[in-house]
């Protein structure tokens, strides 16, 4: 298959590119290197496959338009590019609207009527459910942040282009993905870095927030399988173990062998209090379920982050 992966230099996107190349596919990667986190981190993500003979890379901002050669002949398109993060979306809404909504519209317009396109996978988020995101796809979508609103709007664009133009879109709502290459501002990355180096962890809220955690390899497996889903479907994609943030600290202390130094702060606006994906629908349609235990996944991320300190 000829595959296009937007957000190819990101955490999930880079792992997805590697997987598709390993499976024998040809991959066109797209990324615009937003300043959400440092460019060298994204360049490092690409390094393992940047020179692969079946990989082509385009540095381009989709919101400014999609050049025909980027998507020409594409059979599978994985739209992972987005402006992430809840907190910044309150103050930089135009930026989020541009990268999460306008860019999605431009991509859908470029794909509309494509004779080769078999599936377009849109990566959404549990944030579309809002503060309490535990359950199946029937949960009401009530975003509690501007970020969640822009991602839900992207889902609706995909629905409209499917219903009105026959574009074969499938939506995946990711829940708390972690593992090697996790973005540097994400919770587990920050927790591990702090414990490894004896720094303070700034804990917002009481630490009893519940998270369902998805290991990166499980996430990528489900994302690839989604190319076999019926167009128009929406799926929750999450791990099976639910733990509180305080329990994560305890597990990381055991794995690393050092104590966590915790500094408590109030809840942030829009923070989710509970996330936990019911993935029954994904299993029923595609036979997927998470296979990586949380302790095993955390240990792998710890080992990866240890290598960063040696570079």
WOPE-V515677 format. One record per backbone hydrogen bond with DSSP energy under -0.5 kcal/mol. CO is the residue of the C=O (numbers start at 1). NH is the residue of the N-H. If there is no record, write none. Layout:
BEGIN
CO|NH + CO|NH
END
This chain:
BEGIN
1|3 + 1|26 + 2|75 + 2|76 + 3|28 + 4|6 + 4|78 + 5|8 + 5|30 + 6|80 + 7|10 + 10|14 + 11|15 + 12|16 + 13|17 + 14|18 + 15|19 + 16|20 + 17|21 + 18|22 + 19|23 + 20|25 + 21|24 + 26|3 + 27|29 + 27|56 + 28|5 + 29|58 + 30|7 + 30|8 + 31|60 + 34|37 + 38|41 + 38|42 + 39|43 + 40|44 + 41|45 + 42|46 + 43|47 + 44|47 + 46|49 + 46|50 + 49|52 + 52|55 + 54|27 + 56|29 + 58|31 + 58|60 + 60|62 + 61|64 + 62|65 + 65|67 + 67|70 + 67|71 + 68|71 + 68|72 + 71|74 + 75|118 + 75|119 + 76|4 + 77|79 + 77|121 + 78|6 + 78|80 + 79|123 + 82|84 + 86|89 + 86|90 + 87|90 + 88|91 + 88|92 + 92|95 + 92|96 + 93|97 + 94|98 + 95|99 + 96|100 + 96|101 + 97|101 + 97|102 + 98|103 + 101|105 + 102|106 + 103|107 + 104|108 + 105|109 + 106|110 + 107|111 + 108|112 + 111|114 + 119|77 + 120|122 + 120|170 + 121|79 + 121|123 + 122|124 + 122|172 + 124|174 + 125|128 + 126|129 + 126|130 + 127|144 + 131|133 + 131|273 + 131|274 + 133|135 + 133|276 + 135|278 + 136|139 + 140|142 + 145|149 + 146|150 + 147|151 + 148|152 + 149|153 + 150|154 + 151|155 + 152|156 + 153|157 + 154|158 + 155|159 + 156|160 + 157|161 + 158|162 + 159|163 + 160|164 + 161|165 + 161|167 + 162|166 + 167|169 + 168|120 + 169|232 + 170|122 + 171|235 + 172|124 + 172|174 + 173|237 + 174|126 + 174|176 + 176|214 + 178|216 + 179|182 + 183|186 + 186|190 + 187|191 + 188|192 + 189|193 + 190|194 + 191|195 + 192|196 + 193|197 + 194|198 + 194|199 + 195|198 + 199|261 + 200|202 + 201|203 + 201|263 + 202|204 + 203|265 + 207|246 + 209|245 + 210|275 + 211|213 + 211|243 + 213|215 + 214|178 + 215|218 + 215|219 + 216|220 + 217|221 + 218|222 + 219|223 + 220|224 + 221|225 + 222|226 + 224|227 + 225|228 + 226|229 + 230|233 + 233|171 + 235|173 + 237|175 + 240|242 + 241|213 + 241|243 + 243|211 + 244|248 + 245|249 + 246|250 + 247|251 + 248|252 + 249|253 + 250|254 + 251|255 + 252|256 + 253|257 + 253|258 + 260|262 + 261|201 + 263|203 + 265|205 + 268|271 + 273|210 + 274|133 + 276|135 + 277|279 + 279|283 + 280|284 + 281|285 + 282|286 + 282|288 + 283|287 + 291|293 + 293|297 + 294|298 + 295|299 + 296|300 + 297|301 + 298|302 + 299|303 + 300|304 + 301|305 + 302|306 + 303|307 + 304|308 + 305|309 + 306|310 + 307|310 + 308|311
END
